Amino acid sequence: MSSSYLPFVAPGGPAPQPAAPAGVDLPALERLESGHAALRRAALSLEQDVEPALDLTGCARALERAFGALYDAFDGRADRLRAVRAAMAEVDDAAVTIGEARALDASFAAVGEQLQHARGWLAHAEARLASAPPSPPPEPPSLLASRDRPRLHAVPRRSLVPTLKVPEPAPAELVAKPPPPIAPPKTFEELRAAVAALKAQAPAPGALPVAGGARPLEARRDEPAAPPSPPGFAREIGAAIDDIAFLRARCRECFEEVAMVGMQRAPLLGDPFRGALVLERRMLAAIDVIAAIGEPAIEHVPRLVAEAPVKDPSLGFASAMVLGCFAGRDALAAAEHALLRSDRDRAFLDEVGAAFKLVPHDHLPLALRGLLREPEPLLRAMAIDVLAYRGLATEDELVAAASDAAPVAARALRHLGCAPSPRLPELIQRALAAPEPELREAAWTAMALSDHPHAAITLRAAMEEQEGGDAAALLLALAGDEGDARHLAARAFEAPRRGLIVAVGWAGAASAVPQLIDLLERDVDGAVKLAAAYALERITGAGLWEEVAVEDEEIFVPDPPEPDVGEPRALKLAQIVSDPRDLPPPPAKETVEQPTVDAERWRAFYRERCQGWDQGARYRRGRPYTPEVVLDELDTGPVTPGERGQIQRELIVRTGRFVRFDPHDFVVVQEEAITAWRPIAARASGAPGRWARPRRRAG
């Protein structure tokens, strides 16, 4: 069992996830996973990095069979020892072809090296399995429907094997066989005999050089066209689809449902997060349908991603979410293959990582640690982020990742800030000197979350930077004291910009309310005024909302007018189908609710409701600031998922404790985290309206 490294998990938090399926030798699985990673790199390199020096189809088929045998060994679909030996034999067959290609093209050397690594790891796994007692194949449990969180479905089926795409060999050129030589004629009789022999040897008109059939004649151009079909009838009725095609069509519908819901789960401003429960149940029901269909649907899911014309991020989420709910290393590997074959842009990787944070797959720790060894930094960043989020990353793994490339180190530092390590100050110091803005911002976050002694000084200096200054200002508002709040307000009203005004609202100083109201009357940018209105709402909780029409985006270009050619213009459809006396009105503009920017309304509210406020105190939603008030805002407040993530950081800072919470998790998981936060926030709420901050402590 691998438990969470994070030392601040409250009682009632999520249980640690097993590092391997029960009843399976973990060292053997780790060796199989290393061999699988090397075999996967060899296959991807064969597909993407080399030019075909010879026919590679036999090598590709051998690698596919090696993958199938390897997944049989992982999941116990066959005797594990025999399956590993079968995979080794297939790797040996592929290595022979690669050796021949390497003699023609040096670029095949990398493929051969990865095959050698895979062969070595499989040999280690074979030795481990040979000394272990054989384990009986597991009995698949009954399929149970999911409701509020996904289940791991065990469906009896064959292993999912990736299809490797290598160039097919070029077809042999059809060249006519030369006729036998004819002796030069010396007489007219010999000449006539030679001509007759050549005519007899010549192919028939329209025939190919080797093929015996004649070329089909073209259709006559003067033949009459077929008469049109009567309305409601078709001349030719397509053949009925078979059962497999019907099941695959149903699988596509469910897959698209998961992709659509995955993009729409995050609530908008003002929508309660519990409203996403209906969408989540809809998504889980679609996955249950795929499980009920069984093997025809499960094996079709990887094709839906591979055959998509564009690798949209929603496809990455859907493939990882669906396949991560089916037991078997092959299912999770199919989602990894879709990821590794994509363009690997951040949006696609983030969506795959978001799904991996939710799925219940028991092989996920092994798979993620395999991705930690990939050469692509973005892949390693996603892997360490999911491992740390699920409480599976060890301190050594987080520290090693924090010393990695900038994208990896940034993810690791944010998690280390929640679980301070003795090595964290050194890592922060190194990140602050890095040129990458993402890494410096992660260092600021770790300083704020870990109660670093130089956090306030560093954030005050960083908020003046052109790149990342707004992020530093927000962190200063979350983790700072009363002096930091006054400094933020002074800088914001001296040189107003949206990021600083937002930070003033999070700081919550009562003395900033009159200045924010005055800012609404100043000649400043509209975005700054709107930020001031949101800051006032965050501090006072006044509820002065109004509906505002959404302006057209800048990229909107109206259709050009039709030219006047002297003919009567065609009527619009609404004019054709509607009664002239009751034409539909023009379409209304889209509206959105936002706090009012009317300074007089805010000033009237301030005179009526805020006269008794302590001007040296801190307020949130009209109440003196405490962690309990912040937790209520997280639970029921009108906040976006991004703001709820900031509130989670605020609770860590103001309580000195940690409970795993993510606004994109399932609703029931978020409710469990809020329940776990309740007693912690209550104990830390002894000084209402103050910027009290306990020291971070482990345990």
N, C-alpha and C positions, 0 to 999 in steps of 0.2 A: 504494500500500500504506500502511496505517495501522498502525504498530506501537505496542506498549504504552508508555505514558508511565512506568509504574512502573520505577524504575531498579534494583530489587533482584531482578529475575527471574534465577534461576539457570540455568546451561546445562542443556539438556534439558527446559526448560519448554515450555509450549504455544507453537506458532508463531503469529505475528500473523495475524489474519484480514483478508482483503482488504476494502477499504472499498467496493468495487463489483464486480459480475461482470466477468470478463475480456472484453475486446473491445468494451466499451460506454463511450461518452464520459461521464466522471464529471460534468463541469459540466452536461451535458444531463440526466443522471439527477437531479442535485440540483434543477434547475429543475422537472423533472417531479414530484419529491417535494414541493416547495413548492406546486405547483399541486394535487397530490393532497390535501395537508393542508387547503388552503382549500376544495376541493370537498367534502371529508368534513365539515368544519365546517358548510358550507351545508346539506348533506343532513341532518345531525343536528339542526340548528336547524329545518329544515322539518318534521322528524318530531316534535320535542319542545317547541319554544318558541313556535310560532305557532298561532293558531286559523284554521281554513279560512275565509277571506273569500270564496273562490270555489272552483271545481273545480280541485284541485291534482294530479289524477292524471296529466294530460299533462305537467306540470312534473316530477313524480317519475319518469315513464318516460324523459324526456329526460336527467335526471341519471343514471339507471341506464345508459343508452346511453353517456353521457360517461365513466362509470367503466369500462365495457367497452372503449371505444376507448383510454382512458388505459392500462389494463393491457396491451392489445395493443402499445402503444408501449413500455412498460416491458420486456416479455418477448420482443419480436420476433416475436409471432404474426402480425403483419401489417407492412407497410412502416411504419416508425416515423414518418416525416414525414406520410404520409397519415393515420395513426391519430391523431396530435396534431391535425391539422386537423379531422378528424371530431369529436374531443372538443370543440374550440373551437366548432364549429357547434352541437353539442348544448347547450353552456353558453349560447350566444347565444339559442337557442330557450327554454331555461328562464328566462333573464333577462327575456324579454318578458312571460311570465306573472307573474313576481315583480314586475315594474314595475306591472302592472295591479293586483295585490293590494296593493302599497304605497300606491297611491292610495286604497284603502279602509281599510287598517290599517297604521299606522306601524311595527308590530312586524316587518314584513317587510323593513325597511330593513337589518337585520343580515344577512339572507340575501342580499339584493342586493349588499351590500358584499363578502361572501365570494365570491360569484360573480365580481365584478369582479377580486378578487385572483387567483382561479383562472385567469381569462381572461388576465390580465397575465403570470402565470408560464408559462402554456402558450405564449403568444406568444414569450416569451424562449426557451423550449425549441425552438419551431419555427425561430427564427432560428439557433440553435446547430446543429440537425440539418440545416438546409438547406445550411450551409456545410461539413458533414462528409461524407466519402465514405460511400455506403451500405454497410452491413455485411450479409453473407449471414446468413440465419437459422441459429442454431446447430443442430447435429445432436444429438438427444437421446441420451445414453449409455444403455447397457444397464442394466436394473434389476439391482441387486446386493443380496442380503439383508444386513441388519445383523446384528451379533453382539453386541459389547460396547459399542458406541457408535453413535449414529444416523448414517445416511447421508442425503444429500440426493438424493431421487428426482426425476428429470425425466420426467414422464408427459405424452405428447402429449394435449392437451385444449383445450377452449375456456376463455376467461377466466372466473373466478368473479366474478359481478356481484352486489352486494348488492341485496336487495329492499327498497325504501323503502316504509314504511307511512304513508300519509296518509289522512285520512278520505275515504271515498267520498262522492260527491255524493248528497244526499237524493233519493229517488225522487219524481217528480212526483205530486201528489195526484190521485187518480182522482175527477173530478167529472163527473156526468152532464150531457150537453149539454141545455140547456133546450129544451123542445118549442116549435114555432112558435106564435105567438099565435093565439088563436081569438076571433073576433068575439063580443061578448056576444049570446046568443040573445034573441030578442024573442017567439018563439012556442014552443009545445011541440014542434013538429016540429024547429025549429032546436036546441032543448035536447037532444032525443034524438040528433040528428046530432052535436052537440058531445061528448056522452058517448061515443058510438061512436068518434069520432075519438080521444079521450083513451085509451080502452081499447086501440085499435090501436097507439098510440104508447108505451104503458107496457111496461117490460121484463118478460120472463118471470119467474115466481117463482123466487128463488134465484140469479138471474143478477147479475153485477157490473155497475156502471154502464156500463162500456165493453166489457168482455169479452163475447164472444158465447156462451161455454159456460155451461151451467147448473151450479149448485153440486151437488156429489155428495151423494147421499142418505146419511144415517147408517145404519149397520148396525142391523138389528133386534136388540133386546135379548133376544128369546126364542129366538134361534138357538142350537143346541147348540154347545158348545165342541169344538175339535178333540181327538180322543182322544190320550192320552199315547203317546209313542214307546216301543217295547219296550226293555228294558235293552240297552245296547251299540249302539243304533241312533239315528240322528237323522232327524227328519222332513225337514229342509231342510239340505242340504250346501252350504256356502259355495263360491263360485267359486274356482278355483285362482288363486294369485297369479302374476303374470307374472315374467319374468326380472329386470326392473329392481327390482321390489319385493323379490325374493329377495336381490339384491345389496345393497340398502339395509338389509335386516334384518341381513345379515352385517356390514355396516359399523357398524351400531349396536352389535352385540356387541363388535366390536373397539374401538370408541370407549369403551364402558363399561369394557372391560378396561384401557385406558390410564388412565382416570380412577381406577379402583380401585387399580391398581399405583402410580400417582403418589402416592396417599395412604399407601401401606403400605411405601414404600421405606426410610424411616428406621428403623434398628434400635432395639430397646429396650435398656435397660441390661443388659449382660452378653452380648448377642448380637454376634458379630463383624460388622463392617461388610461384610465380603466375602460374607456370607450373602445380601445384597441382590442379588448378581449374578444369581441365578436369576430374581428378580422383574424385573430390568431386561431380561434376555433375553426374558422373556415379553411385556413391554411393547413392545419393539422388534419382536418377531415380529408383534404385532397391527398395528403401523404398516406393516410389510411386506405384510401381507394387504391392507390398504387400497390400498397402491401396486399390488399385483398385480391387484386388481379394476379399478382405473383410474378413469376419469372419473365413472361412476355413483356410486362411493363418495366420491370427493373432493368433488364438488359437494353431497353429502348431509351432510357434516360440519357446515357452518355452520347447516343447518336443525336439527340435533340440539341446538344451543345455543339458537337463536332460539325453538324450540318448547318448550323446557323450562319447566315451570311455575315453577320457582325457579332463579335463577342461582347455583347452588352453586359454591363455589370449586373443587371438583374438576373441574367443567365448564370453568372457565377454564384450568386446567392442561392438561386433555386437548385442548381446541381449539388452544391455542398449541403444544403438543407435537406434535400430529399435523400441523397445517398448516405448522408451521415445518420439517418434514422434506420438503416438496415445493417444488421450484423454481418461481419465479414470484412477482412482487410481489403478484399477486392473492391467492395463498394466505396470505401473511403479513397482507395487508390484511383478509382475512376474520376472522382472529383478533383484529385490532385493532378491527374493527366490533363483534364480540361483547363486547370489553372496554368500548368507549365506550357501548354500549347498555345495559350493566349498571348496577347501583346504584353501582358504583365504590367499594365498601367496601374496607377495607385487606386483608381476607382474600382477596377475589377478585383484587385487584391483585398481592398477594404471590405467589399461585399462578401467575398469568400471567408475572410476572417470573421465578419459579423455572424455568418452562419455557423462557423466552427465554434463560436462562443456559445451557441445554443444547442447543438446536436448532442445526443446522449451516447455517441459511439464509444465503445470500450477500447478500441485501438487508437484513439485520438492522441494520447500522449506519445506513443511510439511514432506515429506519423509526423507529429509536430517536431519531435527531436530529430527526425530524419531531415525535415526541411531546414532545421538550424544548420545543417552541414552543406546546404546548397550554396553555390558561388554568388547567386543574385542577392544583394543586400535587402531589397524590398521583401523577398520571400522570408529571409531570416527575421526581418522586423515583424512581419505578420505572425510568424511562428512564436516568437518570444512574447508578443503581445497576448496571444490567445493562451499560452501556457501560464503566464502570470495572472491573467484575468481569472482563469479557472482554478487558481491556487495550486498549480502543478509545477511551477518553476522553483528550483532551489536557489539559495543565495548565490552559490557559485555560478549557476547559469545566468542569473541576472547581472552579476558583476562582470562576467565575461562578455555578455551582450552590451553592457554599458561601455565597454572598451572597444567595441566593434565600430563599423562604419556609422556615419551620422544617422541614417534612418533607423538603424537597429538600436543605437545607443539612446536615441531620443525616446523610443518606446520603453526601453528598460529603465531609464532614469525616472520616468513618471511613476512606474510601479515601485521602484526602490524608495521613492519619497514617501510612499504609504507604509513601507516596512523598513525603516532606517537601518542601514548596515554600518558597521565601523569603517568600512571602506568608502562610504558614500561621500564624505567631504572631499576626498582626493579626486573622485570621479567628477564631482560638481566643479571643482576648480579647473580640471582639464577641459570640461565642456564649456565653461565660461570663456575660455581662450580660443575656442574653435571658431572658424569663420562662418560655419553654417548657421543661419538664423533658427532653423528648426531645433538644432541641438542646444543653442543658448536658451531658447524658450523652455525646453525641457529641463534645463538646469535651474531656471528660475522657478518652475513648478515644483521641482524636488526640494529646493530651498524653502519655499513657502510651506509645503506639506510636512517637512521634517523639522520645522522650527529651527532652521539654521540661524546662528547668531548674527550673521551678516546679511540676512534676507532683506530687511527693510532698506539698508543702505544701497544694496545692489539693485533692488527694484526701483528705488527713487532715481538712480542714475539711468537705468535702462528705459524708464518711461519717457525719457527725452530723445531716445533713438527714433529715427524715421521708420525703421523696419522692426516691428515687434514691440514698439513702445506702448501700444494700446493693450497688448497682452500683459505686459509688465504692470501697467496701471491697474488692470483688473485684479491681478494677483496681489498687488499691494492693498487694494480695497478689501480683499477676502482675508488676508493674513495680518494686516497692519493694525496699529493702535490708534488712539485719538489724534496724536500728532501726525501720523501718516494721513489720516482722513482730512485734517486741516490743510496739509500740504497738497493733497489731491485737489481739494476745492479751490485753493489759491491758484494753482497752475491751470485748472480747467476754466476758470472765469477770466484769467488773464489772457489766455490764448485758446479760445474755445475750439475743441474738435470733438467729433462724435465719440471716439474711444474714451477720452477723459471724462466726458459727461456721463457715459454709461458707468464708469468706475465710481463716480461720485454717488450715483444711485445705489450701488452695491455697498459702499462705505456706510451710507445711512445716517450721516450727521444731521441732526435737527437744524443746526445753524445754516446748513446749505439750502434749506427749502426756500427762504426768501430770495436768495441769489438765483436759484433755478427759475423762479417765477419771473424775476427781472430779465433773465436771459431770453424768455419767450417774447419780450418786447424789443429786444435788440435786433439790429440788422445783421443777422447771421444766416448761415445756410439752413435750408429747410430740414436737412437730415439732423443738424445740430439741435434745432428746435424740437423735433420729434424725439430725439434722445433725451432732451430735458424733460419732456412730458412723461416718458417712460420712467425716468429716474424719480420724478415726483410721485408717480403711481407706486413705485417700489417702496419708497419711504413712507408715504402717507396712507396707501390703500384707499384712496378717495373714491375710486370707481367712476371717475368722470370720463366715461368712454363715449365715443361717437362713431357713427358710420361715415366712412370716407370712401369716395370713389377711387378705384385703383387706376392710376394713370397707365396709358399704353406704354409698353416697353420701347426703348429707343430703337430696337431692331425692327419694330413694326413699320411696314411700308404699305400704304393704301394701294388698292388696285388702280391702275391707270384708267382714266375715263375712255369709254369706247368712242372711236372717231365718228363724226357725223358724215355719213355717205349719202345722205338724201333719202334714206329709206326709213319707214316707221320703226321705232325702237321696239324690241321684244318686251312684252310685259314680264314682270317678275312673277315667280311662282305664287307668292302670297296674294298678288292681285288677280291671278287666274283662278285660284281655288277658293277665294274668300268673297263674301258679299261686299259690294262697293260701299255699303253703308256701315260695315263693321270690319274694316281692315285692321290687321294686328298692329299694335304700336311698334315704334322702332325698338330694337333690343336695348335693355337697360344696361348701364355700366356695372361691372363687378365692384362690389363694395367690401370693405374690411373694417373691423372694429379696432380702434386705437385710441389712446388717451388724447383728450383735447389739447390743442396748443393755444387755446384762448386764455391769455394771462388773467383777464378779469374773473373768469370762473374759478381759476386756481386761487386768486387772491381772496375772493369771497369765501371759499372753503377754508383757507388758512385762518382768516379772521374768526370764523365761526367755530372751527374744530380744533385748532392747534395752538390756541393762546396759552393753555396750561402746560405746554411741552417744556421739558428741561432742555435748554439750548446747548448744554454740554453733553447730552446723551445721544445714543444711537437708536434708531427706530427702523422697523421693517413692517410694511403693510399696516402702518398706523399703530403698532404695538411696540413697547420697549423691547429692544433686541435681546433675544435669548436663543440658544440652540433649539429649544422647543418650538419657538415661533418659526425658525428656519425650517424645521422638520414639517410643520404644518404647511408651509409654503411648498415644500417638496411633495407633500401628499395631495393637497387639494388646491394649491394656488394656480392662477392663470399664467403658467410659465411653459416655455418651449422645452423640448428634450435637451437642447444645448444648455439652457439655463438650469435645468435640473442637474446636469453634470457639474456645473459650477457650484450648485448648492451642496452636492456630495463632497466636493473639495472643502467647502466652508465648514461642513460638519466635522470633517477630519481635523481641520485646523483648530476649531473652537472647542472640541471635546478631547483631543489627544488620543482618540480611539479610531478603530477602523472596522467598518462593516462593508462587505462587498455589495456594491450597488451600481447598476448601469441602466440608464433610461431607455435603452433599446432591448432590455431583457424582457422575458415574458411577464405579463401583468402579475401573475400569482407570485413569481419570484421577486418582483419589485415590492409587492405587499409584504412578503416575508422579511425583506431587508428593512422596510420601514418599521415593521414591528420590532425587529432586533435593535433598531436605532432608538426606540422610545425610551427605555430605561437609561441609556447612556446620555441622551439629550436632557433628560430630567435631572440627572445628577450634575450636569454642567450648567444648569440654568439658575444658579444662585445669585447672580449679579445682573438683574435686568437693566438694559440700556447701556451696558458698558462693553468695552472692547477686551474683556478678559480672555486670556488664552492660556490654557494649562500647558505645562511642559510635556513633550512627547515621551512616552515611556513604553517599553516593551512588556508584553504579557497582559 
